[in-house]
Amino acid sequence: MVMSDFLGRTDWAEQLVGRIRLRTDRRLRGLSITRQSGQVFVSGRAPSFYVRQLAEHAAMELLPTEHLRLKIEVAPIAAAKTADRLDRF
């Protein structure tokens, strides 16, 4: 499927989210897909670089790499929970 055909469909973002969630076993938090200036942005937070890479490859199956921009932060879950606890004090 050509990218323009894929992005022309109304459910393209839902399909992309579904593909990423399936590939990452739902380990990517705050997953967001946006399209701006002809580019597709995938945002979220991954517990490891491996999960980030899984998300990237899942998105690359549906979109050419030159139109894909990843804004996925890698933040291990334990570190994020510790930081949240420290913010409470």
Secondary structure, DSSP 8 states (H G I E B T S, - for coil): --HHHHHHSTTHHHHHHHHHHHHHTT--EEEEEEEETTEEEEEEEESSHHHHHHHHHHHHHHS-GGGEEEEEEE--HHHHHHHHHHHT-
